[in-house]
Amino acid sequence: MDSISCPFPFQQYPHVLLAHGGGGKLMQQLIEKMFTVAFGPKPATGLHDSTVLNLPTSKIAFTTDSFVVRPLFFPGGDIGTLAVNGTVNDLAMSGARPLYLSLGFILEEGLEMESLWRIVRSIKTTADAAGVKIVTGDTKVVDRGKGDGIYINTSGIGVIEHGLSIVPSSVKAGDVILINGDVGRHGIAVMASREGLDFETTIESDCAPLNDIVSLLIKAGIDVHCMRDLTRGGLASALNEIVQDVSRTIQVSEAAVPVREEVASACAIMGFDPLYVANEGRFIAFVPEDQSSRALEIMRRHPAGQGACRIGEVLADSRPVVTLTSYIGASRILDMISGQQLPRIC
Amino acid sequence: MKYLDEYRDPKLAAQLSRQIHKITTRPWVIMEICGGQTHAIVKFGIDTLLPEKVQLVHGPGCPVCVTPLEIIDRALAIAVRPEVIFCSFGDMLRVPGSHTDLLSIKAQGGDVRMVYSPLDALKIAKDNPRREVVFFAVGFETTAPANAMAVFQAKELGLRNFTLLVSHVLVPPAMEAILSSKSNRVQGFLAAGHVCAVMGYNEYPSIAAKYKVPIVVTGFEPLDILQGIAMCVEQLESGRYEVENQYARAVKKQGNTHAQDLIAKVFCVTARKWRGIGEIPQSGFSLRSEYKDYDAEVKFNLGDIITQESPECISGIILQGVKKPHECPAFGTKCTPEHPLGATMVSSEGACAAYYRYKRVISPL
């Protein structure tokens, strides 16, 4: 993809203009000389108001997500990689095989065309890596000052090719909770980059597609009861969302949750708890105890699961709370966050 | 992680817990001064490792919690002005004033910015010469050096568009206010390690002697706090009341004298009102007259401010260690982090927020 030279006349239009979303010649030029270059030629039947798809199964998963992030580019990814992986991962959490994405851009007048091209390229690369196709899209341009450069919405369709019911209500007492790696990197990477905080080592986002590692688990016959990706609000919020629908106590061990040293340091400085920090390539899976070792082996063999480990279990207790065994062995609740984490004073 | 993991070792924690159980023969009430310590205690469950006879009460060392309502209302009145860029630490943004908070002012169009250091606010002032940049200088002795540095540099640079809204408070006078109160229950203190890292602990021996209370300068990790408690209980059991330093890896007796010099250059000691507690003599800093051009209260003549504190909030007696957060009838019902009645429910160092976040459901189990 990097080798494709984009035929868009960057010198003539170095910045996005309102007319690039106006439905006229400039918009047509943007679609033909940039978007179709990346996402494939227009169909032989011509561009139409909607796309028609053939699906291999009648049971599908369908989801949508919008992406607003500052800065647009950060260590380990950009808004384009997020827009693809975010929706791919939401589909994967139902155990679906993601196939198609829509791509909606809201561009701010004045955005550098080179930045747009860079984002389009990373959307293409990420979509290829995840094995999904961008099949429909839309572009609007808003006045300068009315947006943060670019907002992206993606919707996705995936097919369900298994008989499992991967939903919170399938979670059972005795289930083991597995995580595919260390937490907190994405949130800290974006924040450090936004606020211009320089740490000794650059913290890179964990942004990654999870559909492949999930399909390995399902194909291996692991009876996955529930999965959740650990985006906004982090691990703590995901556990609290699930516990509400499960009516069981979930118990996790603070010491078992992997946190990289640089993330732990940054959190210690800022007064953040890594369990509440966002991730973009992390998920938890609820699996039966007797299959948990095999599930872990499968996860660890995949690049997105090398740091996989067991972090907790579902208890028979019917009180819907998440409890955490702290580093020093004491027990407390792990609550959902109120508002957002704000850096402390001292 | 180096310098953290070794202070969270469960085996050593259990060992210290056994030691405290072993030496405790009578009931003792110990106050940890700093809100950071309070949060560590409930977050790691340190209180659950203590004998019933050792009771921890939570002190006033939460800068956000003790910043008086008048100052918060002044901050809000300044922040709505169109010419102002109002800079604050993140913690202060959600603290309720009489009618609103800084995040709501921001949502309504005020230019309120979260910064990580007063020097970031100074840079904003340099970059925006046509705007008035105000930094909300709250906190204890810990934040005073950086705030002093910002004003010192602003004067050196001749910046005319940078001011501080100062609400600095000091720990030792608050300890004395608590000890001399009729309702006082505190028999020993864990002094705030980071305050002492700046100021040293030369001010404490006279307090320990006058009120016959042991004072142990203590850190913030679980083993620090357990060791601080062990040292404090040991003194109480043996009838000693001395000043000891558990946090020697960060605190020297003299403190950081460079920081102290800078503070003395810019600030002078003054009476300060503490939210929920009232006025305490000689308990805070204000800018010296040489720096009055950098005082937001002077620059923005706001007149009298009529404040309205929630009648149901008992944060004052919580901050003095007389009651615990869950003993408040509004706790978790009328008062939550989403709808706080007082600042102690908001701050990441507030005792009510700590109880709400970490202890709410577990206690009735």
Interface residues (C-beta under 8 A of the other chain):
Chain A: E195 L197 A255 E261 A264 S265 A268 G271 R319 V321 T323 S326 Y327 I328 G329 A330 S331 R332 I333 D335 S338 G339 L342 P343 R344 I345 C346
Chain B: M1 K2 L4 R8 D9 P10 A13 A14 G36 V42 K43 F44 G45 I46 T48 L49 P63 V64 F89 G90 D91 M92 L93 R94 M114 Y116 V138 G139 F140 T142 T143 H194 P222 T336 P337 E338 S347 S348 E349 Y356 R357 Y358 K359 R360 V361 I362 L365
